[in-house]
Amino acid sequence: MPETSVPQSQTPAPLPKKSPRKKRVASVLQNECVSCGYCVKVCPLSAISIFHGMYAHVDPTRCVGCAKCEKVCPASVITIREEGAAS
């Protein structure tokens, strides 16, 4: 069988490189948090804890930005943002 090759003009163009997605993390308005603990209970990765009984604290190294905490927060003080963005 003869070897066939695709002419240079018919080779597919390379796919464009995707820019890396920024990591999404939960952010808490600490001065408005009622420290109810609902966010702690729903976080699948245990990324949230109640700091000194005063407010919820998110560990950004564990948070994956799933937004379960945001949905359950009765005070609506949790938002999901891109890591490094101003809170």
N, C-alpha and C positions, 0 to 999 in steps of 0.2 A: 504494500500500500504506500502510495506516495504521501509524503508529509505535507500537510497543508498549513499555511500560515495566514493570519489575518493581516491584510495590508495596514500600514501605519495609520492611514486616514480613517480606518474603521475601528480602531481600538477605542474602547469606552473612555470617556473623560474621567479623571479621578474624582471621587466624591469630595464635596467640600468638607473641610474639617469643622466639626461641631465645637462651639465654644463650651468650655466646661461649665456645668450648671453650678450655680452657687448653692451652698447648703442652706436649707431652711431650718430655722430654729424657733422655739417658742420664746416669747419675751413677756415679762410680767411688769405691770405698773405697780411697783412694790408699795408705794404710799397709799394705794387704793385697794390692795389685796385684803380680803377678810379672813384669810388663812383657814378656810373651811376644810381643805384637804381633798376635795373632789378630784382635782387635777392629779394629785399624787396617786389616787386609787385607779384612775383610768390610764395612766401612762404605761404603755406596754414595755418600756425599757427602763423603768425606774429612774428617769432622768430628772424628776422633780421631787423636791423635799421642802418641808416647811422650815424656814430658817428662824431659829430662836423663838418659835411660836408666833412670829409676827407676819411673815409673808412667804409666798412660794418662791423658791429659787430653782432655776433651770440649769442643769449641767449641760452646756453646749456640746461637749464631747460625746454625750450619750443621746441627746435629742436628735430625732430624725425628721421633725417637722410634720408629724402625722395629723396634727390639729385636734386630736381627741380632747386634749385639755382645754383648748379654746372653746370647743362646743359645750363642754360641761360647766364652765366657769359661771357661777350665778352672778358675779359682780362684773362680768365682761371686761376683765382687766388683762386677759391673756390674748396676745396676737401672735401670728406666725409671720416672721420676716426673714429676709435673706441675711445670712451671717455677715457681720461687718457693717450692716446698714444701721443708721442712727435709730435708736428706739424711742 
